[in-house]
Amino acid sequence: MTENINDYAYQQQHSLLIPLGLYGELIKGKQTFLLVYTSFFAYLISAWPNVELLTSLWLFLAIFAAVSGSTLLNMYVDRDIDKIMERTKHRVLPSGKIKASTVLLHGLLFTSVGIIASGILINTVTMRLIFAGAFFDVVIYSLILKRRTRFSILFGGIAGGLPAMAGRTAFTGEVDFITLMFGLFVIAWIPLHILTLALMPKNKLGYEKAGVPMWPVVKSEKQTIRVITLSALISSAAALIISWALSINLVMFIHVFVLSAYITYLSLKNLFNPSEETTWKIFKRASMFMGAAYMWWLGGVMF
């Protein structure tokens, strides 16, 4: 029995295929879903009521492939520091469940398919934005800046905002004001999400051990909370500007306003009276903020 298990593990480590059960972890399923979600909803919001089934399908598949591929490449690049951090040391690559070269191959393949397919099946503007997203994520953020400067998170934010921009251009074919605001909303939201998690003592210690200069590692907790507060203010303002630009109905506008105000309130509360409990609450509510805003914008243009 033990020999069979060992043989299976050996086969997985030397195979060019990735078992389906490992994909969810390798592509960071929740993160990938969120980026695909922002892109898909940006398209629906922009195209309504002229939504084209095929365009929405091609967009979904192209964004999923490109984002998944970029994440696989990030996993390949970060495999050495993932071994050190408590939060990441049990991931697929650090734990040796699969060969690094296999992940690299799949990452390059998925990313290329997503970019090329978007150019052929959607439009070249969308293709350029998807390419830019992958380039910022893998090359600028992971390869060049992540281990060098705390400002890497801003460029990671740009990578996170480009799928939403691509979703809108899949319908418009051009970068307009709302396209830029969709991008700004996500870009400003990224530090709100990531830095609150990085402030947790265990995660902060992990970044210190791995030598990753995240904001709370190289700067004070107070300054990190200031950045989180600024992130909340900008993302909340962007959410309200998008609501105005889309001319959504009053009911949905009030929903966006209330949640934006709540996120801003939590961030300001944490600025003047910092606590681990409030920081964690901001982290949890930030995801709700992102998801709900897109649903309310869609509801606002539909009804």
C-alpha positions in Angstrom: 0.0 0.0 0.0 2.8 2.4 1.0 4.6 1.6 -2.3 1.5 2.4 -4.3 1.2 5.8 -2.6 4.9 6.5 -3.2 4.6 5.4 -6.8 1.6 7.8 -7.3 3.5 10.7 -5.7 6.5 10.0 -7.9 4.3 10.0 -11.0 2.7 13.3 -10.0 6.1 14.9 -9.4 7.4 13.8 -12.8 4.3 14.3 -14.9 3.6 17.1 -17.4 0.0 17.1 -16.4 -1.5 18.7 -13.3 -4.1 16.7 -11.5 -7.5 18.4 -11.6 -7.7 18.4 -7.8 -4.5 20.6 -7.5 -5.6 23.3 -10.0 -7.9 25.1 -7.5 -5.0 25.7 -5.1 -2.5 26.5 -7.8 -4.6 29.1 -9.4 -5.7 30.5 -6.1 -9.4 29.8 -6.8 -10.9 32.6 -4.8 -8.6 35.2 -6.2 -9.0 34.0 -9.8 -12.8 33.9 -9.3 -12.9 37.5 -8.0 -10.9 38.9 -11.0 -13.0 36.9 -13.5 -16.1 38.1 -11.7 -15.1 41.8 -12.0 -14.4 41.4 -15.7 -17.6 39.5 -16.5 -19.8 41.9 -14.6 -18.0 44.9 -16.1 -19.0 43.5 -19.5 -22.6 42.8 -18.4 -23.0 46.3 -16.9 -21.5 48.0 -20.0 -23.4 45.9 -22.6 -26.8 45.8 -21.0 -29.4 45.3 -22.6 -27.3 44.3 -25.6 -25.4 41.4 -24.0 -24.0 39.0 -26.6 -23.9 35.4 -25.3 -20.8 34.5 -27.4 -18.9 37.6 -26.4 -19.6 37.0 -22.8 -18.5 33.4 -23.1 -15.3 34.2 -24.9 -14.5 36.9 -22.4 -15.1 34.5 -19.5 -12.8 31.9 -20.9 -10.1 34.3 -22.0 -9.9 36.1 -18.7 -10.1 32.8 -16.8 -7.2 31.4 -18.8 -5.1 34.5 -18.6 -5.6 35.0 -14.9 -5.1 31.4 -14.1 -2.0 31.3 -16.2 -0.6 34.4 -14.5 -1.2 32.9 -11.1 0.5 29.7 -12.0 3.5 31.7 -13.1 3.4 33.6 -9.9 3.4 30.3 -8.0 6.5 29.3 -10.0 8.3 32.5 -9.3 7.4 32.6 -5.5 8.0 28.9 -4.8 11.2 29.6 -2.8 9.7 32.2 -0.5 6.5 30.2 -0.2 8.6 27.5 1.5 9.5 29.9 4.3 6.2 31.5 5.1 3.9 29.6 7.5 0.8 30.6 5.5 2.1 29.3 2.2 4.6 26.5 3.0 1.9 23.8 2.4 1.0 25.0 -1.1 1.5 22.5 -4.0 4.9 23.6 -5.1 6.6 24.2 -1.7 5.4 20.8 -0.5 6.8 19.1 -3.6 3.5 17.7 -4.9 4.3 18.6 -8.5 7.3 19.7 -10.6 8.0 23.4 -10.8 8.6 23.1 -14.6 5.1 21.6 -15.1 3.6 24.6 -13.4 5.7 26.9 -15.5 4.7 25.2 -18.7 1.0 25.3 -17.8 1.3 29.0 -16.8 2.8 30.0 -20.1 0.3 28.0 -22.0 -2.8 29.3 -20.2 -1.6 32.9 -20.3 -0.9 32.7 -24.0 -4.2 31.1 -24.9 -6.1 33.7 -22.9 -4.3 36.6 -24.6 -4.4 35.3 -28.1 -8.1 34.1 -27.8 -9.2 37.5 -26.7 -7.6 39.2 -29.7 -9.2 36.7 -32.1 -12.6 36.3 -30.6 -13.2 39.7 -28.9 -11.1 42.7 -29.9 -7.5 44.0 -29.9 -8.1 46.6 -27.2 -9.3 43.9 -24.8 -6.4 41.7 -25.8 -3.9 44.5 -25.0 -5.5 45.1 -21.6 -5.3 41.3 -20.8 -1.7 41.2 -21.9 -0.9 44.3 -19.8 -2.6 42.6 -16.8 -0.4 39.5 -17.2 2.7 41.5 -17.8 2.2 43.7 -14.7 1.3 40.7 -12.5 4.2 38.4 -13.5 7.0 40.6 -14.7 6.6 44.0 -13.0 5.1 42.8 -9.7 6.4 39.3 -9.1 9.8 39.2 -10.9 11.0 42.8 -10.4 9.3 44.6 -7.5 7.9 42.2 -4.9 11.2 41.5 -3.2 12.6 45.0 -3.6 10.0 47.6 -2.5 6.8 48.0 -0.6 5.4 49.9 -3.6 5.1 46.6 -5.5 1.5 46.4 -4.1 0.5 49.4 -6.3 1.7 47.6 -9.5 0.0 44.4 -8.3 -3.1 46.5 -8.0 -2.8 47.7 -11.6 -2.7 44.0 -12.6 -5.8 43.4 -10.6 -7.7 46.3 -12.1 -7.0 45.5 -15.8 -9.5 42.5 -16.0 -12.4 44.8 -15.1 -11.2 47.3 -17.7 -11.0 44.5 -20.3 -14.6 43.5 -19.4 -15.9 46.9 -20.4 -13.8 47.2 -23.6 -15.1 43.8 -24.7 -18.3 45.8 -25.4 -17.1 49.3 -26.1 -13.9 48.5 -28.0 -12.3 51.6 -26.4 -11.0 52.9 -23.1 -13.4 55.5 -21.9 -13.9 57.3 -18.5 -15.9 54.4 -17.0 -13.3 51.9 -18.1 -10.6 53.9 -16.2 -12.9 54.2 -13.1 -13.5 50.4 -13.1 -9.7 50.0 -13.1 -9.2 52.6 -10.3 -11.9 51.0 -8.1 -10.0 47.6 -8.1 -6.5 49.2 -8.0 -7.5 51.2 -4.9 -9.3 48.2 -3.4 -6.2 45.9 -3.6 -4.2 47.5 -0.7 -7.4 47.5 1.4 -7.6 43.8 0.9 -3.9 42.8 1.0 -2.5 45.1 3.7 -5.1 44.2 6.2 -4.2 40.6 5.8 -0.4 41.4 6.0 -1.0 43.3 9.3 -2.0 40.1 11.0 0.9 39.1 13.3 1.5 35.6 11.8 1.4 36.9 8.2 3.7 39.8 9.1 6.2 37.5 10.7 6.1 35.3 7.6 6.9 38.2 5.3 9.8 39.2 7.6 11.2 35.6 7.5 10.9 35.5 3.7 12.5 38.9 3.2 9.5 40.4 1.4 9.3 44.1 2.1 5.6 44.4 2.6 4.4 47.7 4.0 3.9 46.5 7.7 7.4 44.9 7.6 9.4 47.9 6.5 7.1 50.7 7.9 5.2 51.2 11.0 1.7 49.8 11.7 0.4 53.3 11.9 1.7 54.2 8.4 0.3 50.9 7.0 -3.1 51.7 8.5 -2.9 55.2 6.9 -2.4 53.5 3.5 -5.4 51.2 4.1 -7.5 54.2 5.0 -6.5 56.1 1.9 -7.2 52.9 -0.1 -10.7 52.8 1.4 -11.4 56.5 0.6 -10.3 56.2 -3.0 -12.1 53.0 -3.7 -15.3 54.3 -2.1 -15.1 57.5 -4.1 -14.5 55.5 -7.3 -17.5 53.3 -6.5 -19.7 56.4 -6.2 -18.3 58.0 -9.3 -19.0 54.8 -11.3 -22.6 54.8 -9.9 -23.1 58.4 -11.1 -21.5 57.8 -14.5 -23.6 54.7 -15.1 -26.8 56.6 -14.0 -27.9 53.7 -11.9 -31.3 53.9 -10.2 -31.6 55.6 -6.8 -32.2 52.4 -4.8 -29.0 50.8 -6.0 -27.1 54.1 -5.6 -28.1 54.1 -1.9 -26.9 50.6 -1.5 -23.5 51.5 -3.0 -23.3 54.6 -0.9 -24.1 52.9 2.4 -21.5 50.1 1.9 -18.9 52.7 0.8 -19.6 54.7 3.9 -19.3 51.6 6.1 -15.9 50.6 4.6 -14.7 54.2 5.1 -16.0 54.3 8.7 -14.2 51.0 9.6 -11.0 52.3 8.1 -11.2 55.7 9.9 -12.1 53.9 13.1 -9.0 51.7 12.7 -6.9 54.8 12.0 -7.7 56.5 15.2 -8.2 53.4 17.4 -6.2 50.5 15.8 -7.1 47.0 16.8 -6.6 43.5 15.3 -10.3 42.9 15.4 -11.2 46.0 13.3 -8.3 45.2 10.9 -9.7 41.7 10.4 -13.2 43.1 10.0 -12.0 45.4 7.2 -10.4 42.5 5.4 -13.6 40.5 5.5 -15.9 43.4 4.6 -13.6 44.5 1.7 -14.4 41.3 -0.3 -18.1 41.9 0.3 -17.7 45.5 -0.9 -16.1 44.4 -4.1 -18.7 41.7 -4.9 -21.7 43.7 -3.9 -20.7 46.8 -5.8 -20.7 45.0 -9.1 -24.0 43.3 -8.4 -25.6 46.6 -7.5 -24.2 48.4 -10.6 -25.7 45.6 -12.7 -29.0 45.9 -10.9 -28.9 49.7 -11.3 -28.6 49.6 -15.1 -31.1 46.7 -15.5 -34.0 48.2 -13.6 
